[in-house]
């Protein structure tokens, strides 16, 4: 039909804009509509086109129906999905192993709309698959439900419009984009519109740029290098060009959007990386064609809050909401909430409920910091049972208000627009009453999340930004001054054609469905690339030579890669900062005062921190800085280590010596170990029963292997102390020590330290003393156990590295017969070792007390759980000499 219509161009439309009659221009997508509207306005020299509308065809079908038959509803896609789930759930065609029908329902709705749009017959026959038989059954069920509700789907809409064409409110003129694709039903409707008196025209084929001035190709090691080069290319564009129209086009926007935005922030708009002033409004000079409302932090915080009120959430999600600026009193309680965040990370497992988190907060006096969260908890307690979606919308709104969300005054354009978008999402959820009926809170949250993820959203601006981030389809039909197409590897194009489980490929091809087979998809991909590259006089094509999974990639075979290689950018630094710095005449840390010395808290870790870097010891033990605990999936190494230490403590309190161990049968040892592990685990709550059972089996096997090693020791021993703790004076520093275990071997006292990680005996050497724990036990342990220490044992209990010990003493260098290099195994060697340790440790203590805080730049990040480049966020409190 399009070839039979008169061709019109925007410059010929002057009389149309003057006669007051309505004109509708139909295009394929929103991006094309925006660009065409701009071109028409420029051609006519007008800022406002009063009697002319440019919009996607699908949108016009819906508006045409709603304006003519408001009593009959065209369902939104989410409403159709809700009806489809009801038709499928409990169906005899579902396998018993199917847990949820959401994914199946989405595929069914896609096939249903396709079948309705193209008028496909899906009557089951003897050769139909189980999926095709299911589709026939579900299709009829869905049709009946639609009739019961007096509603239509988008796929049924065009046929319904054709049946009521005499009752439609029609425009005077209809103009079709040349690249607009029509289904047979749409073609019939447009023919009927012409017969009804609607003057029909078509736009000329998309010409794009009249000439190509510059084209380049490029390849990069990976995606990050590719997006960085693209951002530098944008930043290097000539500044004198007025209102340029640029586009970064990605074959896979979902992969490229986030890294592209980060690169653009650094090279194109670095102001976004710095705090904005009170009178400064930041507005990035780009727009994302596929923006989602759920990507905005204010909306993400609302969803976090509603999910937290429902039940357990990942600890990271709880932490994110606690730190959110969109919760009441965020600024006033920032310090307290930062401390509470650390406390929750330390004592909660990887998932937590609101009730448990608030109980822990109350134990540490954080009531003021959690006042808003108590309001959320109180409000949510009354929201139980099943209710219609509209009721859940009112409940969710009340819960967010109780939390103080969004904690912003009206007038902030970003907040106001996001709230308006969120209100539209809630309206969509409210509209599901007829389709869903009474549902549980978990189902209401699931549908809310589904609507949010599908909500396209873009902030309104006074002026269109010069740069757009688009997909190939979104860029098609638009005009630009320059474009860069990223991700053109062989894995991106040609696009794969996924089969439909419900409709046969032969049926789709016969009906003329686009991309029904590979040959049609190939032709369309070639045409799409030609259209996009023809949209600008200057373009660049590129691809990463390696995928995210380190798989080698080659360039897309649909293009001729014989263009000039893009020159490397010489942009230099993305930004520079000028500031006047005042350097103090002397930069030093004051010595530890007598009062501060009495307030020092810590164990042997103080000496270890100083050994790694005096700066770390200063941060942790004088400023009170602590590493932020990281939530982990499952059990964290600290908990596993604590259970091993506690289980061995309980076991040796019962067994006491090697003679008793040797006489016990293996079954008895296993039983006693199992009991000790159970008691150790009981003292540390917060993990599920299944996880505990799995970990118990692992610990039982590991500790049995360790006790086998203990049984092979060459000398008899008695365990005289376990977890012996006490306060000592460590070269002027008050220190609290806890010794894992003390053995008596032939009247000689040896201290033992368990390590559940891998050990490095060289770190006990005085010239590289990075593990000062055992040396401190050797020198100061007598003050705790009341006996002279004549040896130390470093015991490794590790599942993969095995069981191993390193011993230094006044008579032996091993617990089991083996050769040892450079052993410390005589009274003279032991005394020399202790003297060397005493010299080094006393120097550590002297330096710490004197205020030495230099940083050892050669130490590794793994040596200490603190990043020295972040601000000091927590202080123990100022200590004066008064």
N, C-alpha and C positions, 0 to 999 in steps of 0.2 A: 504493500500500500504506500509506503513512504516514497517510493520512486514516482508515484502518480500524483503527488502533491506539489503545489506551486512552492518554489523556493523563495524565502524572504530572508533579508539580512537586517540587523538592528538599525542600520542607518536609514532604512526605508519606512520606519514605523512612526514617523512624525504625525501623520494623519490619525493613526490609531490612538495615539496618546491625547489627541485633541477632541475626538468625537464622543468621549465619555462612555463608550461601550467597553465591556470587559474583555480582556485578552488573557489567556492562560498559556504558559509555555511549560511543556513537560520535558524533564530531563531524567537522567538515570540515577543521580545521587546528589546529596546535599552540597558537596564541594563544587560540582559542576553548576548547580543552581546559583550559588554565591558568585562564582566567577562570571557566569553569563549575565546575571543581574548587574554586575559592575560594568561589563562591556556595553550593555544596552544603555546604562545611564551615561557612560562616557560618550557614546556615539550620539546621544540626544542632548548632551550638555545639561543633564538634569540630575539633581540629587535625590529626587523622590519620584517614583513611578506609581502614580495613584491608581490607574485603571489597569495595570499590568502586573501579573503575578508569575513568578518563575519558581517551580517546585518539582520535586521528584514525583513520578507518576503514581507510585503507591500511596503517597500522602494525599494526592488529589482525589484518588478513588474514595478514600475514607471521608474526606471533607465533603465530597459531592453527595455521598450517602447520608452523612450526618445532617447536612443542611436540608435535605429533602425528606428524610424519614427518621426524625430524632427518636421516635418511639421504638425503633428496631436497632438493637445494639450490634456494632461491629466489635468483636472481642479483641482485646489486646493479646499479643502472643503469650503472655504469662497466664492469662485466663484460659486460653486454649490448652496450655500445658497442664493446668490444674484439672480440667475436664478429662484430658487424656490419661492422666495418672489414675483417676477414678475408674475409667473404663478398663485399664490394664490390670490394676491391682486385684489380685485374687483370680485372675484369668486361668483357665485350664491349660492355656498354651505356655504358661511360665513354668520353667523348671523349678524343682523344689530347692535347688541350690541358690536361686536368685534371692538376694537380701533386700535390695531396694530397686524400685522401678524408675527412678528419676532419669537415668541415662537412656533406658529403653524408651521412655516416654518422649524424650527430646527427639530421638531418631524417628519415632513413629509420627510425631507432629510434623517434622520436616517432610516425610514421605506423604503424609495426608495432604498437606498444603500443596505439594507438587502435583499430586494426583487430581486434586480439585481444580487447580489452576489450569492444568493441561487437559482436563477431562478424561483422565486415564480410567479404563475399565480394569478392575482388579478382581473379577470373579474367579474364585478358586477352581482349579481343575485337578484332575488325577495326578498331574505331574508337579503340582505346587509344593513348595517346601513348607516346613512347619512355620517359618517366619511369614511366608506369603499368606498362608491360611489364617495365621493370627492377625495379619494386617486387614484382611477382608472382614473378619469378625469385629475387630476393634474399630474399623472405619464405620461400620453400620451402627455400632453402639454410640460412637461420638456424634454421628449425624442425628440420631434420635435425641440425644441430650441437647444438641443445639436447637432442634425444633421445639423441645419442651421449654427451653429458656427463651425462645424467640430471638435467637442470636445468629450471627454469621461469623465465619473466620475470614481472614484476609484472602485466602485462596478461593473462597466461594463468592467474594464480594463482586467481582467483575461480571460474573454470570447473572447475579441478582440485579445489578445495575441495568444490564441489557434487557431484562424482563420488565423493568419499570421505567423505561427511557422517557415515556410521555409525561411522567410525574417529576422529572429531574429539573433542578434549577441550573440551566446550562449557560455557559458564557457565549459571547458573540463570536469569538475567534479562538481557535486552538492551534498552537504551534508545537511541533514535535522536533526534538533533537534528532539529528541525522543518525546518531549511533544508538538511539533508543531501540531496545529489543522488545518485541511484542509477542505475547502468547496468542494462539488462535482465538481464544475467547476475547482478549483485548482487541485484536484486529477486528473482530465482528462488532464489538461495541463501538469502536471508532467509526466504522462504516455506517452504523446506525446513527451516530451523532451527526455525521455529514448529511444523511438523509433527513435528519430532524432540523437542519438549517444552520448547524454550526460550521462556519467557514474554517477550513482546515488547511494548514500550511506546514512546511518543514524548513528547518535550518539547513544551510549548506553543509557538506562534509567538513569535519573539523580540519582546518588548514594548519593550525599551529603557527610556528614561526615561518616566516617567508624564506629565510635563509639561515644556514648554519654557519656561525662565525668561528666557533671554537668547539672542538670535541677532544676529549682525552680519556685514557684508560689508566687504571692503577690497580695494583694488587698489594696486599699487606699481610704481615705475618699472622695477624688474628683480628678479631672483631674490635678490640680496644684500640689498636693502632689505626684501624679503618675509620672509626668514628672520630678519633682525635684529628686525623687529617681532614675529615669533612668539616669539623668545627673550625679548624684553622683556615680552611678555604673560605668559609663564610666570613670569618673575621677579616680576611685580607681583601674582601670586595671593595672596589673604589668607593670612598665616602661621598664623592660628589654626585653620585647617581641619586636622583630624587625619587623617593618611594619605590625602591626596587622590589621586584616580586621574585623571591627565591624559594626553592623547595629542596628538602632532603627527602628522597623517596626510598623507602626500604621494602625489600621483598617480604620481610617478616617483621612487621611493626612491633609485635609483642616482644621480640628479642632485642630489637634495636632502640626502642623508645627510651628506656632508662639510661643506658650508657650514652646515647646521643644527648640527652638533656644534661647529664653531668659534664660532658665535654663542652657543650655550648655555654654552660654556666662558667666554665673556667676561661674559655678563649673568646667568647662573644659578649657575655654579660657578667663579668666578674663582680659587679656590684652586688649580685645576689649572694655572694659568698661572705659578705661583710654585714655587720648589724646595720639596719636602716635607722636613720635619724627619726625623730618624732614627726618632722614635717616632710619626710621622704617616703614616697610610695613606690615600691618596686613593681615593675611590670616587664616581664621577659619579652623580648622582641620576636617571639615565635608563638605559634599555636600548633597544637597536636590534633590532627584530624580525627583520631580515634580516642579522644580523652574520655575518661570514665570518672563519674562522681565519686566512686569508692576510693579513688586514688588520693583524694584530698584528706589531710590529717584530721580535720574537724569532723569529717564523716566517719573515718576509721575509728575515731575515739568513741563516737556514739554507738557504733556496732560493738566495739570492745566492751562498753558498759553494759549493754543489753545481754551479751553473751555471759559476762561475769555474773550478772544477777540470776542467770539461769542455772549455773552449776560450775563445775571445774573448768578452768581454762589453763593453757600453758603459762608457766611462770613469766615468760617474756611478755606475754599479753597483759598480765596483771601489772607488771613493772611499767609497761608502756602507758597504761591508763593512769597509774599513780603519778607519773612524771608529766602527764599531758597538761598543757596550758589551758585546756578547755574544760577542766574540772574546777569547781568553786574554790576560791582562795588559793589558786595555784601559785601566785606570786608571794603571798604572805607566808605560805607553808612550804616554800621551795626547799629550805634547808632541812626542815624536819622530815619532809617526804624523801629527800635524798638519803638521809640516814635510815629511814624505814625501808627504803628500797634495798639498801645493803642488808638489813636485818632479814627481810623476807627471802632474799637470794641465799642467805646463809642457812636459814632454818627450814624453809619450805622445800619440797621436792620439785620436780620439773613441772608438776601440775598442782593447782591449788583452787579451793573454793573461796568465795568471799567470806563466808562465816569463819573458816579456819584462819584466813589471813587477818581478819579483824580481831579474833581472839588473841593471836600472837602479838598484834600491835598493842592491844590493851595491856598485855603483860609487861611491856616495856614503856608504858606511859605515852603512847602516841595517839591519845584520844582526839586531840585538837587537829592533828594532821589527817585523821580519817573521818572527821565529822561528816563530810559530804558522802563518803562511802557508807556510813551508817544510815544516812538518809535514803540512799539507794537500796540498801538491804531491807530497811523497814517498809519501803514502798512495795518492793517486789514480793515480800512475804504474803501479801494478800492477793497476789495475782497467780492463782493456781487453777487447776482444772482445765476444761475445754471451753473455748469461746470462739465467736466469729472473728474473722480478721479485723473488722472495724473496731471491735472491742479491744483486741490486742493493740491496735494502733493507739487508742486512747491510753491504754496501760503503759505502753512503751514511752509515750509522751510524758506521762506523769513520772516515770522512773528517771528519765533524763532531766526533768526539771528538779527532781529531788537531789540529783547529783550536782546541780548547778550548771549543767551543760547549756549553752556553749561557753559560758563565762566571758561573754563579750558584749559590749554596748552596740546598739544599732547604729549603723552609719559606716561600718567597715564594709567596703564593696565586696570583698572576697567572702567574708562571713555571711553577708546578707544573701548573696547569690547562691552560696552553698546551702544555706538553710532553705532557700526557696526550692532548690533542686531536691533536697531531702524531703520537703513537704510534698513534692510531686510524687516521690517514691512511696511515701505513706499513703497518698491518695490511690496509687495503683494497688497497694496491698489492701486498702479498704474496699476496693472494687471487687475483691475476690470472694465476697460473702456468699453469693449465689453458687459459685463454682466449688468452694471448699466446705462451706458450712462450719460447724464447730470443730476447731482443731486445737491441738495441744500447744504449749508455749514453744517446744522444740520445733514443731512444724511451722509455727508462725515465724520463728527466727530463720528457718531455712528458706522460706519464701521471701522474707525481707532481704536476705543475703542474695538470693537469686535475682530479685528485681534491681538491687543496688549494683550488682556486677554487670548487668545489662544496660544500665542507665548511661547513655552518652551525655557528656556535659562539657561545656566550654564557657569560660568566663566571658561575659560581654565586655567589650572595650569600645572606647570612643573612636579609635582608629584601628584599622586592620593591621596586624603586625606584618613586617616585610618577609618573614620566613615562616614556612609551613613544614611540619613533619607529617608525611603522608604515606599511605600504601600506594601500590601501583594503580589499583582500581580508583582510589580517591583522586589521584593526580590526573587520571584520564579525563579529557575534555576541558582542561584548564590551560591557561596561558601563563608562562613565566618568562622572566629575563634570563634565568640560569637555574639549572637543576643538577643534582648529584644523586645518582641511583646507586644505593649500597646493597651489598649482599647478593650480587649477581653471580653466584656459584652454580655449578652443575646440579647441586642438591636442591636449589631454590626453584629453578625453572628448567624445563617445563614442569608445571604443577602436577602432582599425582591426582588421579581420579579415584577417590574412595568409592567402593561399591555400596549400594543401598541394600540392607538386609531384607527390605520389604518389596522393592520394585526391581524387576529384572532390567539389565542393561539394554537388552533388545527392545523392550517396551519404551524405555526412555529415549533411545535413538530414534525409533519410529515416530515418536511424538515431537521430535525436534527440540528436546530439552537441552539447553546449553551445557557443554562440558559433560555430556553423557558418556562419551568414550574418549580414548586417548588421542585419536586423530583430530577430533574437534577441539579438544583442550589445547593441543599443540598449535593449531591455527589461531586460536583466540589469544594464546600467550604471545605469539609472534606479532599479531596485530596490536595487542596491548602495548608491547614494548615500542613498536614503531610510533604509536600515538603519543606515548609519554615522552620519548626522545624527540619527537617533532614538536613538542609544546614549548621549546625554548631554543634560542639561537646559540646558546652555550650550554654544554652539558659534560658531565664526567660520569663514567661507569667504573665500578670497582667491586672487588670481592676479597674475602679473607682466604688465604691459602690453607688455613687450618681451621677446622670447626671447633666448637666449644669442647668437644670430646677428643680433641687432638687427632682427628681424622683428616688426611690430606684432601683438599678440594681443588678442583680445576674450574676454569671459567665456564660460564653458561654457554652452551653450544648454539643457542638461538641468535647469537651476535657474532659479528666479525671483529675479532680482537686484534686489529691491525692499526689502531689509532695511535697518535703520539702519546708517549707516556707522560703522565702529569708530573711537572717539575716539583721537586720537594719544596715545601713551604719554608720560607725564611722569616717566620713571624717573630721569632725570639720569645721572650717572656710574655706570658699572657697579661700580666699586670705588674706594676711596681708600686711600692708604698713608700712615701716620703714621711719621715718623722724625725723629730729632735729627741735624742735619747740622752738622759742625764746619767752619767756613770758615777757611782759613789767613789770617793777617794780611796776607800778600803772596803772590800767586800768580805765579811767574815761572819761566822756564827759565834755567838757568845758561848762561853763554857757552861756546862751543866752546873746550876747552883745547888746549894745544899738542900733547899726546899724541893727543887725539881727532882733531885736524886731520890727523895723519899716517895715521889709520885710516879717514878718509872715503873712500868709494868711490862713483863715479858719474860721469856725463858732464854734458852740457848740460841733461839733464833736471832737475838740481837747481835751476837757475835758472828753468826753466819751472814747476816745482812751486811755487817761492817766488812767482813772478809771479801764479799763480792764487790761492794762499793760503799765507802763511808756515807755517800749521799743517800743511798737507800736506807741505811740505818738511821740517819737524821730524819728522813721523811716518815718512816714507820714508827720509830720509838720516841721521837721528840715532837713531831707535828701530829702524830696520831693517825697518819694516813694508812688506809687499809685497801687492799686490792678488792675490786668489786667481784663478788662471787658470780660465776657463770653457771646458769642453769644447764643441766645436761639431761639427755634422754636416758632413762634408766638410772643406774646407780653411779654416783660419782666416786672417783678414786679415794677421796677422803673418807667417805662412809665405809667403803670396803676395807680400807686400812684400819679404821677404828674397830670394826667387827673382828678382824684378825687379832689385833692387840688384846681386845677384851676377851675373846674366846681362849687365847693362850693363857691369859692371866687366870681365868676361872679354872682352866684345866690344871695348871701347875699349883694352884692353891690346894687342889685336891690330891694330886699325885705326889708332889714334893721332891722326889729324887729318882735317880736312874735305876735303882734296884726295883722300885715299885713299877716303873715303866717296863722293865725287862720281863717282869713276871706276869704282866697283864696279857691275856690273849687278845688277838687282833679284834675280835668281835666286841670285847669290852672296851678297848681303846676307841673303836668307832662309836660305840654308844655314848661314852663319856664326852667325846669330842662333839657329837651331835647335840647333846644336852647343853654343852657350853656355848655352842653357836646359837642355839635357840634362845638362851638367856641373853646373849649379847645383842641379838636382833630385837628382842622384846624391849630393850632399853632405848632403842632408837626407832620411834614410830614414824609413819609417813609413807611407807611403801606397801604395795599390794601383796596379798598372800602368795599369788603365783610367782611374782618376782622374787620373793623371799625363798620360796621352795627351790627355784632354779639356782639362786645364789648360795643356798645352803649346800646343795650338791657340789657346787664348785669349791666352796671353802672346805668342805669335808675331804674332798680328794686332795686339795692343796696341803692342808694341815696334816693329813695322814702321811703324805710324802715327807713333810718336815720332821715328823716324829720318827719316821724310819731313819732319817739322817741322825736324829738325836740318839737313837738306839745303837748306831754304829760308832759313837764316840769312844775313843781309846781309853779315857779315864772316867772313873765313877764321879758323879757330881750330885750335889744337893742344891735345890733352888731355895735360897734363904729369903729372898725378897722378890715381890712382883709389884710393878708400878709404885716403887718407893718414891715418895715426894717430900720436898722440904725446901726451906729458904736458905740460901747461902750468900756469902759475900764473895763476888767474883771480881777480885782485883779492884775493889772500890765500887762495884756495881751490885745493887741488890738483885738477886736472881732467884727465880723459882725453878727448880729442876724436878723432873719426874723420870726415874730410871726404869726402863722396861722390865729388866730382870737382873738379879744378882745371883751368881752361882758360887758355891764353895767347892773347890777341887783340891783335895788333899790338904785342906787347911788354908788354901790360898783363895782370896776373894777376887772374882772376875765380874765385870759389868757387861751386860749384853744389850745391844740395841737392834730391834727388828726393823728391817727395811723391806717394804712390799714393792718397791721399785728396783731398778738395777743399781748396783753399787759400784763405786770407783774408789778402790783402796788408796790410790795416789793422793786423793783429796784429804787424807789424814796426815800427810807429810807436813812437817813444820814449814818447809819452804813454799808450800802451796796449800795452806790450811783453809780449805773451803767448806769442810765438814767438821766444825769444832765441837760438835755435841759430845762424842766419846772422849776426846781429850779433856773437856770440862768435867765429865764424869770421873775420869781417872784422877784429876787433880783435886776435885772438890767433893767427890762422892763419899769420902770418909765422914764428912759432916752430916750426911743423911743416914747412912747405913751403920755408922759406928765402927767400921773396920777399914783397915788400910787396903786400898785398891792396888792389886798387883797384876792386873791385866784387863784388856778390853777385847770384846768380840763384836764385829759387825756382821749381823746375820741377814742374809738375803733369802726372802721367801717370795719367789716369783714364779708364775705358772709357765712362762715360756723360757726364761733364762735359767730356771732350775733352782736348786738349793745350794747355797755356797756360804762360806764364812771367811772372814779375814780376822786373824788374831794377832795381837801383840801383847807380850807378857814378860814376866821375870824368869820364866822357865820353859815356855814352849811357844811355838808360832802356829800351832794347828790343833784342831779338836779331833781330827781323824788323820790317820797316817798319810802323809803326802809331802812332796818336796816343795819348799818355799824359798823364793829368791830374796836375798837380803833380809833374813828373818830378824825379828826382835824377840829373842828367846833366852836372855840371860839377865841377871840382876843389873849388870853394868849397862847393857844396851837399853833395858827398860828405864833405868834412871836417866840416861842421856836423852831418851825420847821424851820423858816427862819434863826434863829441864828445857828442852827445845820448845815444847808446847807451852810451858809456863812463860817463856820469853815472848813468844808471839802473841799469846792471849793477853798478857799484861799490856803489851803495846797496843792491841786493839782497844782495850778498856781505857788506857790513857788517852788515845786519840779521840774516842767518843766523848769522854768527859771534858776534854779540852775544846770541843766544838769543831773538830775537823769534819768537813762535809764535802770533800772533793769527790768528783765522780770518776769512776774508772770507765772510760769510754770503750774499753776493749771487752767488757763483759757482755754476754749474750742476753737477749730478751728472756730466754728460758731460765736464766739464772734467778730471776726475781719476778714475781707476778705483779709488776707495776710498770706502766709506760711513763718514762720521765718527761715526755713531751706534752702531757696533758696538765691542766691547771691543778693545783692542790685544792681538792673539793671538801676535805674534811679535816678539822683540826681538833686536837685534844683539849685546847683551851690555852690561853696565855698564862704563863707562869712568870711572876716577877720575883725580884730578890727581896722585896719588902717583907 
